[in-house]
Amino acid sequence: MTSTGFEFHWSPSGIADAEASDSPKPDFANLDGRHVYLRTVQPGDYVALQMMETQGEAAMRWRFRGHTPSPEQWLATLWNGVLAQFLVISKRTNEPQGLLYAYNTSQQDRHTYFAALKFNLRERSPLMILGTAIFVEYLFKCWDFKTLYMEVPAFNFEQFSSGLGKYFTIEGRLRDNYICGGRWWDLLILAIRRDNWDHRAQSLLSVAQSPKAAQVRLRMPPGLESERA
């Protein structure tokens, strides 16, 4: 019995049979990128996240838009309707760069919405773009979605605009739908389609994803040690 509670049975013939098999292997999603990695949100993150969402410029641009919910209300909304949620962590500093989450999922219609919050809005860095690419790939590999949607106020569109026509399209525009800073803005509905992403995103993913897969070491009987990737 191992420390994890699982017992592994090893036989040389079993390894040989597995190596000889030509059966396809799953192409699993990888959250560990070259410059950033995605980590799940933990209770220890709650206080910092609530302050980030309810103070400063992000408080006006993000989902509460000036409203200051109680800690209990804020926590309830953090997970309400959420399919998957991660912090984007810089590998160089180990500091959170932003938040990504998928919500309003329709399994029947094979689509979901996702949102991205960059914590330091004034920092010119590609780390959130790289983290978002990893997240999009994760959503497409874990679920059979045809389309991912983003709701983006027009004043936020500039930070995504370089990907228009390559990675996503503008699916719709709700005119004068969003008030911020004392004026009305259009709300854009952006769409990332699976077939286009698979065809066009490889160059972006080659920068975002780690060049090496994680290594798993198996302890074999004495004299027959082996390492498998």
C-alpha positions as CSV (number, residue, x, y, z in Angstrom):
1,M,0.0,0.0,0.0
2,T,1.4,3.4,-0.9
3,S,1.1,6.7,1.0
4,T,-1.8,7.6,-1.3
5,G,-3.8,4.6,-0.4
6,F,-3.5,2.9,-3.8
7,E,-1.7,-0.4,-4.4
8,F,0.1,-0.9,-7.8
9,H,0.7,-4.4,-9.3
10,W,3.7,-4.5,-11.6
11,S,4.7,-7.2,-14.1
12,P,7.3,-7.0,-16.9
13,S,4.8,-8.6,-19.4
14,G,2.2,-6.0,-18.6
15,I,4.7,-3.2,-19.4
16,A,5.7,-4.9,-22.6
17,D,2.1,-5.2,-23.7
18,A,1.4,-1.6,-22.9
19,E,4.4,-0.4,-24.8
20,A,3.4,-2.6,-27.8
21,S,-0.1,-1.3,-27.9
22,D,-0.9,1.1,-30.8
23,S,-4.1,2.4,-29.1
24,P,-4.4,6.2,-29.1
25,K,-3.7,8.1,-25.9
26,P,-5.8,11.0,-24.6
27,D,-4.4,14.5,-25.3
28,F,-5.0,15.9,-21.8
29,A,-5.2,19.6,-21.0
30,N,-2.1,21.0,-19.4
31,L,-2.4,23.9,-16.9
32,D,1.4,24.3,-16.5
33,G,2.6,26.8,-19.1
34,R,5.9,28.2,-20.2
35,H,5.6,31.5,-18.4
36,V,2.5,31.1,-16.3
37,Y,0.5,28.3,-14.7
38,L,-3.2,28.1,-13.7
39,R,-4.1,27.2,-10.1
40,T,-7.5,26.7,-8.6
41,V,-8.9,29.3,-6.2
42,Q,-8.5,28.4,-2.6
43,P,-10.1,29.8,0.6
44,G,-6.8,31.5,1.4
45,D,-7.3,33.6,-1.7
46,Y,-10.7,35.0,-0.8
47,V,-9.8,38.1,1.1
48,A,-7.3,39.4,-1.6
49,L,-9.8,38.5,-4.4
50,Q,-12.7,40.4,-2.7
51,M,-10.5,43.5,-2.2
52,M,-9.3,43.3,-5.9
53,E,-12.9,43.1,-7.1
54,T,-14.4,45.8,-4.9
55,Q,-11.6,48.4,-4.7
56,G,-9.7,50.5,-7.3
57,E,-10.3,50.6,-11.0
58,A,-11.3,46.9,-11.3
59,A,-14.2,47.6,-9.0
60,M,-15.8,49.8,-11.6
61,R,-14.9,47.7,-14.6
62,W,-15.6,44.2,-13.3
63,R,-18.8,42.4,-12.4
64,F,-19.9,44.4,-9.3
65,R,-19.4,47.8,-11.0
66,G,-19.2,49.8,-7.8
67,H,-21.5,47.7,-5.7
68,T,-19.8,46.5,-2.4
69,P,-21.4,43.1,-1.4
70,S,-21.0,41.7,2.0
71,P,-18.3,39.0,2.4
72,E,-21.1,36.3,2.4
73,Q,-22.7,37.7,-0.7
74,W,-19.4,38.0,-2.4
75,L,-18.4,34.4,-1.7
76,A,-21.8,33.1,-2.9
77,T,-21.3,34.9,-6.3
78,L,-17.7,33.7,-6.6
79,W,-18.9,30.2,-7.3
80,N,-22.5,30.7,-8.5
81,G,-22.9,29.1,-12.0
82,V,-19.2,28.6,-12.4
83,L,-17.9,25.6,-14.3
84,A,-14.1,26.1,-13.8
85,Q,-12.1,28.9,-12.2
86,F,-8.4,29.5,-12.0
87,L,-5.8,32.1,-10.9
88,V,-3.1,32.9,-13.5
89,I,0.2,32.7,-11.7
90,S,3.5,34.1,-13.0
91,K,6.3,31.5,-12.9
92,R,8.9,34.2,-12.5
93,T,7.4,35.9,-9.4
94,N,4.8,33.3,-8.3
95,E,2.4,36.2,-8.0
96,P,-1.2,36.1,-9.2
97,Q,-1.8,38.0,-12.5
98,G,-5.5,37.6,-12.9
99,L,-8.6,35.5,-12.6
100,L,-10.3,33.3,-15.3
101,Y,-13.6,31.5,-15.0
102,A,-16.2,29.8,-17.2
103,Y,-19.9,30.3,-16.4
104,N,-23.4,30.1,-17.8
105,T,-22.6,26.8,-19.4
106,S,-25.1,25.0,-21.7
107,Q,-24.1,21.4,-22.1
108,Q,-27.1,20.8,-24.4
109,D,-26.1,23.6,-26.7
110,R,-22.4,22.9,-26.3
111,H,-21.2,26.4,-25.3
112,T,-20.1,28.4,-22.3
113,Y,-19.2,31.9,-21.4
114,F,-15.8,32.8,-19.9
115,A,-14.4,35.9,-18.3
116,A,-10.9,37.2,-17.6
117,L,-9.8,39.8,-15.0
118,K,-6.3,41.2,-15.1
119,F,-5.3,42.5,-11.7
120,N,-2.8,45.1,-12.7
121,L,-4.6,46.9,-15.5
122,R,-1.7,49.4,-16.1
123,E,1.0,46.7,-16.5
124,R,1.9,46.0,-20.1
125,S,2.5,42.3,-20.0
126,P,1.4,39.3,-22.1
127,L,1.0,37.0,-19.2
128,M,-2.8,37.2,-19.0
129,I,-3.1,36.6,-22.7
130,L,-0.9,33.4,-22.3
131,G,-2.9,32.3,-19.3
132,T,-6.2,32.8,-21.2
133,A,-4.9,30.7,-24.1
134,I,-4.1,27.9,-21.7
135,F,-7.6,28.3,-20.3
136,V,-9.4,28.2,-23.6
137,E,-7.4,25.1,-24.6
138,Y,-8.4,23.5,-21.3
139,L,-12.1,24.2,-21.9
140,F,-12.1,22.7,-25.4
141,K,-10.2,19.6,-24.2
142,C,-12.3,18.9,-21.1
143,W,-15.7,19.5,-22.6
144,D,-17.3,19.1,-26.0
145,F,-17.9,22.8,-26.5
146,K,-18.4,24.2,-30.0
147,T,-18.2,27.8,-29.0
148,L,-16.8,29.9,-26.1
149,Y,-18.3,33.3,-25.6
150,M,-17.1,36.5,-23.9
151,E,-19.1,39.6,-22.9
152,V,-16.8,42.6,-23.3
153,P,-17.7,46.2,-22.8
154,A,-16.4,48.3,-25.7
155,F,-13.8,50.2,-23.4
156,N,-12.2,46.8,-22.6
157,F,-12.0,45.6,-26.2
158,E,-8.6,47.2,-27.0
159,Q,-6.7,44.6,-24.9
160,F,-8.3,41.8,-27.0
161,S,-8.5,43.5,-30.4
162,S,-5.3,42.0,-31.9
163,G,-7.0,38.6,-31.9
164,L,-10.1,39.7,-33.9
165,G,-10.5,37.7,-37.0
166,K,-7.8,35.2,-36.0
167,Y,-8.9,33.7,-32.7
168,F,-12.4,35.1,-32.3
169,T,-15.2,37.0,-34.1
170,I,-17.6,39.6,-32.8
171,E,-20.9,37.6,-32.7
172,G,-23.1,40.5,-31.5
173,R,-23.2,44.1,-30.3
174,L,-25.7,45.4,-27.7
175,R,-25.7,49.1,-28.2
176,D,-25.6,51.5,-25.3
177,N,-26.1,48.5,-23.0
178,Y,-23.4,49.2,-20.3
179,I,-22.9,52.3,-18.2
180,C,-19.4,53.1,-16.8
181,G,-17.6,56.3,-16.0
182,G,-20.8,58.4,-16.6
183,R,-21.4,57.3,-20.2
184,W,-23.0,54.4,-22.1
185,W,-21.0,51.8,-23.9
186,D,-21.7,49.0,-26.3
187,L,-21.5,45.4,-25.0
188,L,-19.7,43.1,-27.4
189,I,-20.3,39.4,-27.6
190,L,-17.1,37.7,-28.8
191,A,-17.0,34.1,-30.0
192,I,-14.2,31.6,-30.1
193,R,-15.2,28.6,-32.2
194,R,-13.5,25.2,-31.7
195,D,-12.7,24.5,-35.4
196,N,-11.1,27.9,-35.8
197,W,-9.2,27.7,-32.5
198,D,-7.8,24.2,-33.4
199,H,-6.7,25.6,-36.8
200,R,-5.3,29.0,-35.8
201,A,-4.1,28.9,-32.2
202,Q,-1.1,26.6,-32.5
203,S,1.4,29.5,-32.7
204,L,-0.1,31.1,-29.6
205,L,-0.1,27.8,-27.7
206,S,3.5,27.1,-28.6
207,V,4.4,30.2,-26.7
208,A,1.9,29.7,-23.9
209,Q,2.4,26.0,-23.1
210,S,5.3,24.3,-21.4
211,P,7.6,22.6,-23.9
212,K,7.9,19.5,-21.6
213,A,5.1,17.4,-20.1
214,A,5.1,16.7,-16.4
215,Q,7.2,13.7,-15.5
216,V,5.8,10.9,-13.4
217,R,8.3,8.5,-11.7
218,L,7.3,5.0,-10.9
219,R,9.2,2.9,-8.3
220,M,10.0,-0.5,-9.8
221,P,11.4,-3.6,-8.0
222,P,15.1,-3.6,-7.4
223,G,17.2,-4.2,-10.5
224,L,14.3,-3.3,-12.8
225,E,13.9,0.4,-12.2
226,S,12.4,2.4,-15.0
227,E,11.2,5.9,-15.6
228,R,8.1,6.7,-17.7
229,A,7.1,10.1,-19.0
